[in-house]
Amino acid sequence: MDNEPSSGSLERFKLYDELELLEFQDKFVIKSRLSPNQGFRINRLDGNINLLDDGDTLSGSPLRTSTIYGVVGTIRLVVGTYAVVITSRKEVGSFLGFPVYRLMSMRVLACNDALRYSTAQEKKDETYFVNLLKVVESMPGLYYSYETDITLNLQRRSKLVDGWTSKPIWKQADPRFVWNKHLFEELIEYKLDRFIVPIVQGNILKFKLPLLPFLSLPHFSLCFFQRAQLKLKDSNAMVTLFSRRCTRRLGTRMWRRGANFEGDTANFIETEQLLETEEFKFSFLQARGSIPILWEQIVDLSYKPHLRVISHEETPKIVERHFHDLMQRYGEIVALDLTDKHGEEGQLSAAYAAEMQKQQNAGYVAFDFHHYCGSSNFDNLKILYDEISEDFEKQRYFLIDRQGNVLEEQRGLFRANCIDSLDRTNVTQCYLAQRSLNLQLQRIRVLTSSECISMFEEEYGKFRILWAEQGDEISLEYAGTHALKGDLVRYGKQTITGMIKDGVSALSRYYLNNFHDGIRQDALDLISGHYNVSRNVPSPFQSNNFEPLTYLPVASALIIGGLTATTFTLQQAGRNTNHYVSSVLCAGITAGVMAIVKANGRHLCSRPRLCGLL
């Protein structure tokens, strides 16, 4: 079941899976344990890379020797070069028969001895950039394989030419979904192909998942790689949920909205649901992404910042570029807009709908999720399905047999969005995935034409949990919290526990969006290459003397102190009328400080410093 169709007779490319790191006073040396003459050294003064030659001997004894499991990449900052290496890993399962590993910890090797010759401003800038690397170093849920590319969906893999899998894995990979592609550019220049590890991001979740009464399975899952081994009557099967995050407009929830001028959208994710049996492999693709026009929602300390559509003459071309790219990759596209049709969301949705009327490359369906489904009417998604059923049945799914014969191709894609393309979107995608799974199980006669997975209550619940966990992980990457409306996916209705959890997540999102995500956005812009550090351009921090996190605690203390003093003096006013004057004075000062904070809310929040919104 796990054997992948052959892509030619050439030997499959494999990365070095265990490396030795030698630390000298003047250099770092990284070499393969399997082939000790294969490797490279990095000068600790200037960060220059030199290859190890056959028969090359290293003079002197290293200060330290350790085992590492891969090189994430290198990055040059203002003065120094920094190499990021994998210091521990965990095998979490296999994909198409090849082991998949979770990156458990990283280490940043600093080659910045020249920093002592730098100016004060250069040292200050370098310190900020190094702190961003520490944010990167602590990013959880990174996954990779030494033996196969995990960025291509099954339908694209089936079209690989003979010998493709003998190429370096970084060449096989779809660059849209490689988290560290900017970091290994220098390694490519030195042809260190067997050291270059393409990485995707996610989190691992483990539980048992019996999908139907006649299925029994051990299960493990991760955000980008969720799978369940099933027992289908007399044959084995595997269900895999695989979500791939695009890096073209990588970022956090409030600081990456909408599209850029190239048509790339924030939070764009391709999700593939695979069903594998002894004889067949099925694949069903969906996508999500922010509304592909120019818009913003800048944090300003308010709970729900204002949405603003940015009017621009390029907007029609931006939308056209976005959907043309999708059509070239996936076929016919149907856009599902799940936003509200009133208020500021309604204005954004109306602007999107107006642009979609001009497009020839995609269909558009507006479905007010909150109006139809509310907090407990998950089944009302059938109203949406009835509207799109003709397109759904026409797009179908991908199907390949054991011999590699393509029996059916998926001829299009549903692209869903809400405001964040998280909560409502995940509920809807789960519903469509369920519909597709029914068709696939019916095709191989595990289910009859009158049966569907939702008829088996306990097993259907397990399937929904799979999608709910995936929604949580995708939300953690973009918003920093678990998904809202998780109960709709898990149970088909809202529960009291779910409402409390949603409330906690909403407050957490507020805190992260306002006081943390600016730094996280800078870290993502740095490692993705959207911002390139250069010593020859003015410092991005030199003209920015206002530090919001310095003033915010003072403002908060004044507000809290003012409210406390006002309350105290009001309590004392009954005993002494002079306290009324004090109460009015305290209340006035507090109101003034609150007005100043509100007026300067945008400036008091954690803001990205490296890149603009577009």
N, C-alpha and C positions, 0 to 999 in steps of 0.2 A: 504493500500500500504506500510505503514511503519512498519507493524508488521513483526518481524523476525521469521523464523521458530523455533519452540520450540526445545531446546536441553536438554529436560528432565523435570521432574516434580519438581525438587528441586528449591528452591527460588533463584532468580538471585542475585548475589553479588552486593552490592552497597557501595560506599565509603562515608565517612562522608563528607558532602558538606559545612559545616560551622563550624569553629573551634574558640576557644577562646584562645588568647595568653596573658598570665600573666607574667609580667616581675618583678622579685624580684632582690634584691641586689646580691644574690648568685646563682640564677638559672632562667631559663626560663621554664614555664609550658605551654604545649599545650594540650588542651582537647576538646572533642566534646561538642558542645552545646546541641545536642540531647541526648547524654549519658554522663553527666558530670564526671562520674567516669572512663571513658575510655580516656586514654591519657598517657602522659609521661612528665618527667622533664629532663632538660639538665643542668648539673652543669656548672656554668660560669667559674670555675677555671680550670677544666681539661676536660670538654666536655663529661663526662660520662653520660649515659642515664639510667634512672630508671623509671619503669612503675608505674602509679598510681594504687593503689589497691582499691577494693570496700570499701567504707567508709573512704577513705583516706582524711584527712583534712589538709589544708595548713596553716601553722602558719604565722602570720603577714599579713600585707596588701601589695598588689603588688604596685610597683612604677607606673605601667601603665598597663591598660587592653585594648585590642583591638580585633577586629574580623579579622580572616584570613580565607582563603578559600582552604587551602591545604598545604601540605609539599612537596616541590620539592625534598628535600633530605638533607643529611649532608655530610661534607667532613672534614677530618683531615689533617691539614697542618703541618708545622714544629713543632709548639708549640700548637696552638689552634685548636679547633673544630668549624666549622661554619655550622649553619643550614640555609637553604634557604627556605623561605615560600612565599606563594601567598598572596599578600595584596589587590589585586583587580582583578576582572574578568568581562567578558561580555558574556552573552549567545548570540550565533550567529546563532543558528538554531538547527537542529537535524540530526542525522545519524541513519537510520533504526529505527526511532521512539524515539531515546534517545537524550536528550539535549547535545549539544557540546558547550564548553566554550573557549573563548580566554583569555589567561593569560595577564592581562593588566599591572601589576607591581609586582615586587618581592622585598623582603628585606632579607639581609644577617644578621643573628644574630650571633654576635661574642662571643664565649666562650673561651676567650684567656687571662684571668687574669694572667695566669702563664707567660705571655710574659715578664713581668718585671724582671723575674729571668733568662732570656735568655742572650746568648752572643750577641755581636754586629753583627756578621755574621748571626746568627739565626734571629735577628730582621730585618736585611736587606732582607733576603730571605723571611721571612713572609710577609713583606711589598709588595714585588713583587707578591707573590701568591695572596694576598688580592686584589691587583689591577687587577689581572686576574679575580677574582670573580666579580669585579665591571663591567668588560667587559661582563661576563656572565649575570649579573643582568640586563644589558641594552639590551640584545638580544631580538628582537621583534618577534612577530608571533608564540607564543607557544599555542598549543591547546590540550584539553583533555576532557574526559567525566567521570562523576562519576558513570555511570550506565552500560557502555559497553566498550569493547575493540575496538579500532579503528585502530589497526595495521594489522589485518588479512583481506585479500581479500575475496570476496564472495565465491569463490570456496573452499578455505580453511575453511571458516566458516561452509560451508555445510557439512563438514566431521567431525565436532566436535562430540565427543561422548556424550551420555546422561549425564547430570549433569555438563558438562564442564563450563557452564556459572555461576555455583554456586561457582566456585573456585575464589580466589582473582584475581582481574583484572591483577595484575602484573604477575601472573602465566599464565593467558590466552594469554598475549601479546607475539608477536614475538619480541624477544630481539634485533633483527637486527635493528628495527625501533623505539626503545624507546630511546629518546634523553637523559633522565636522569637516565638510569638504573644503572650507577655506583654510583650515588648519594644516592640511596635508599637501598644500600646493608646493611648498619647498621640497618636500620628500619626493614628489613627482619629478621635479627638476633633476634630482640626483638619481632617478630611476630606482628608488628603493621600494619597488612594487610589493615585495613580500612583507614589508613592514607597515604598509598602509591599511588601516582598519576602518572601513566605512561603518558608521554608527547610527543607529536610530534610538529614539527615546521612549520610555514607557515605565511601567511598574508591574511587578509580579503579584498575582493573587492565586491562592491554591484552595481548591475545594473539589468535592466529588459532584458530578453532574449527570444523573441518569436522565436522558432526554425523553425517553418513552418507556412504557411499562416493560417492553421487551429489550431495553437497552441497559447495560451496566458498564460503568466506566470509571477509571481514575482520571482526574482532571487537573490540569494546571493552566494558568492564564497570565497574560500580561497585556498592558494597554495596547501595544502594537502587535501583540502576539498572544492571543487567547485561544486555547484549544481544548477540546473535550473528546476523549476516546470513547467510542460508542460500540455497543454490540447490537447490530441490526439483524434480528432473527438468526439466520445462519451465517451472517457475514459481518466483518468488522468495518467500522467507519470512524472517521475523525471529523469533528467540526472545529474550524479555526476561525477566529475573528482577528483581523489584521488591519490596524489603522496606521496610516503613514502621513506624518505631518510635513507639509511643504515648508521649505526654509526661505522662499523668495521674499516673503513679507512676515518674517518671524518676529514675534513680540508678545507683549503682555496685553491684557484685555483693553484697557483704556488708551494705551499709547499706540496701539496698532488696530485701527478701525478701517473698514472699507477697502478701497483699492489704491494702488499707486498708478502712475501714468502709463506703466507698461501693462496694466490689467491684472497684476498679481493681487490677490486678496489676502487679508489677515485670516488666521486660523483656518487655512484651507487644508482639508484632510481627506484623503482617499481611504475609504473603508471597504475591505474585502471580506466577505463571508465565504469560507470554503467548506465544502462537504466532500470528503474523500472516502471511497469504499475500495474493496479489492479490485473492482473492475472499472470504476469511474471516478473522475474528479469534477466537481461543480464549483463554479465561482460566480459570486454576485457582487457587483461593485456599486457603491454609492459615493457621493462626495458632499462635503459641507464647506462653507466658507462665508466670510462676511459679505454684506451687500456690496456688489462690485461697482460702486460709484464713489465719488469723493465725499466723505463726511467725517465728522469728528465728534467726540464727546469728552471734553477736557475736564479732568478732575478739578474741583474747586472747593473741597470740604463739604459740599452738599451731598445728601444721600444719593440723589439721582441727578447727576450733571445733565445740562441741556444737550440735546442732540442738535447738530447743525449740519445741514446739507451745504456743501461748498459748490457754488455755481461756477462752472468753468466751461469754456468752449470746447475743451478736449473730452468732456464727459462721454458723449456718444462714441468716440473712438476708443475710450477706455473700456466701455462695456463691450464693444465689438471685439476688441483684442482678447478680452477675457473669454468670451464664449467661442471665439474662433479657435483659441488654443484648446479648449475643452473638446470641441467638435473634432479637431484633428486627432486627438488622443483617444476619445471614447465613442464617437459617433453622435447620434442625435441626442440633444440635451433638453431636459425639461427642468426649469427652475421652479422650486417650491418655496414660496415666500410665506413664512409662518408668523410674520409680525402683526401687531395690532393695527387696526384700520382707523384709529382715532388718536388724538393728541400728537405729540412729537413723533412717536413711532409711525403714526398714520401719515404724517408729512413725508417721512423718509420712505415709507412703503410706496406712497403715491409717486414720488420722484423716481423710484426704481421701476414701477409699473410703466411710467411714461417713457422711460428709456427702452424698456423691453418691447414696447409697441413698435419701435423702429428696427428691431433686430430680426434678421432672417435666419439666424443660426440656432435659435433656441425657442422653445415654448415657455410660457410663463403661466403659473397658477398661483393665485393669491388665496391663502387660507388663514383666516384669523383664528389661530390656535386657541387663544384664551376665550374667545367668544363661543366656539363650538365645544371645546373640551374642558374649559374651566379648570377646576382642581381635582375632578374625579370622574370625568367622562371620557376615559381613554378610548372606549369603543366608538366614540363619535369620529374617530379617524377614518371610519368606513365611509363617511361623507366625502372626505378627500380622496379615498381610494376609488370610489365610484366615478369621480371626475377624471381620474388619471388612469383608470383600468385599461383603457385601450392602448395607451402608450406603454404601460407596464407590461402587458402581455406581448406587445410587439418587441420590446427591448430584450426580454427573456433573460438568459444567463449564459455563462460559458460552460461547455461540457466537452470533456476529452476522455477517451477510453484508455485502457491499460497499454495498448500498443502505440499510443500517441496520436491516434486519429481524432481530429477535431469533429465532433458530432453537432455542435451548435456554438455560435458565438453570441456574446452579448452585444447588441447593436446600438446601445445608447446608455445614458446615465441620468439618474435623478440627482440634481444638485439642490440641497436644502439649506435654508438659512432662517434664523430668527435674528435677534439683535446681536447676541454674542455667538450664535451658531453653536450653542452648547445644550441647554436644557430642553427646550421645546424640540430642537432639531434631533436630539438623541431619541426622544420618545417616538418621533415620526419615523426615523430610520429603523428603529427596532421593529416597528409595525410592518414596514415594507420588507425587511429582512425575513420576518416571519412568513409573510406571504410567499416570498421566493422559496424559502425552505420547504413549504408545503408542496409547491409545484415540483421541486426536485425529488422529494421523498415519494411523491405520487408517480413520478416518471420511472423510478426504479422499483416501484410496486411495494415499497415498504408501507405506504399508506394507500388506501383505495381513493378513488376520485371523490368520494363523499366524506373522507376523513381529513382532519387537519390537526396540527400540533396543539392548538388551543383546546381540543376536546379532552386532553389529558392534563388535568389541573396541576398536579404536583410537578410534572415534567415541564409543562409550559412555564411554570414559575421559575424553574432552573434556567431555562433559556432566557427569560427576561433578566434574571440576575446577571447572566453573562454580559448582556448589553448595558445593564445599569452600572456594572463595575467598569466597563469600558468608558462609559460616559463620565464617571468620576475621574478617571485618569486623564482623559482629554481635558476636562475642566481644570484639573490641577496644573496642567502645563500652561494654560492660557490665563485662567483667573486666579490660580493659587489656592482654590478650595474644591471640595467635592461639588458635583453637579446638583442643581436644584431640580425639583420634580422627579427625583430618583424613585419615589414611591410609585409614580405613574408607570414607570418601566418595570419595577419589581413586582408590584401587586395589582396594577391597573386602577388604583385609586389612591387618594391622599390619606395618610394616617396621622394621628396626633404626634407620634414619634418623628415621622417624616417632616411634619410642619416645624417642630422644634429644631430638628437638624437643619432644615432649610433656613430658619432664622439665624442660627449660629453661622452657617456658611455665608449668608448675606452680610452679616456684620463683619465677618472675616474678610470678605471681598472689599468692603468699604475701607477697612484699615489698610489692607495690602495695596489697593489702588491708590490711596492718598499718600501713604507714608513709606512705601517700600518699592513699588514697581518701577519708579524712575531709574533706580540703580540697576534693577534686574533687566530693564530694557537696554540700558547701556551695555551690560555684560553680553546680552544676546546680539546687539549690533556689532560688538567688537569681535566675538568669536565667529559670527556668520560672515564677516567681511563687508557688512554694510557701512562700517566706518573703518577707514584705513589710517593707522597711525603714521605720521610723518614728522620728521624733525625739522623739515623745511617750511612748515606752515605754522601760523600763529597758534598758540595754545588755545584749545577750546574752553579753558577755564580762566584765562588771564583777565578777561573783561567781566567775569561773573563774580563779583565780590559779595553778592547777597546769598547767604546760606540759610535756606528756609528752616532747616532742622535746628538752627541756633535760636531763631526767633519764636518758633512755634511753642516750645515749652514755656517761654516767658509769657506769651499771650495766653496760653492755657492756664498758667498759674494765676494771672491777673483776673481771668474770668471766674475761675473757681473761688479765688479769694474774695472777689467782689460779691459773688452770690452768697458766700458764707457770711460776709460782713453785713450784707443787706438783710439776710434772714435774722441774724443776731440782733441788729438794731431794731428791727420791727418787733421782735419779742420783748425788747426793753422799752419800746415806745409807750406802753401802757403805764409804766412807772414814771417816765420822764418824757415830757413832750419834746425836749431838745433832741431826743433820739429820732424823732420824725425827720428832722433836718438831715441827720447823719444817714438815715435810711435812703432819703431821696438822693443825697450826694453819692452814696455807694452804688445805688441802682443806676444813677446817671453815668458814673464812671464805667460800670460793668457794661451797660448798653453801648457806650461809646467804643469800648474795646471790642465788643462783639461785632459792632458795625465795621470797625477797621479790619478785623479778621475776615469777616464775610466779603468785604470789598477786595481784599487781597488774597482770597482763598486760593486762587490758582498759583500764586507765588509762594505760598506757604506749604504747598504739597511737594512731594518728592517728584522731581521732573527729570526726564532724560536730558543729558547734556551733549551727547555726541551727534545725534541725527534728528532731523525734523520729522514731522508726522507723515510726510509722503516719501 
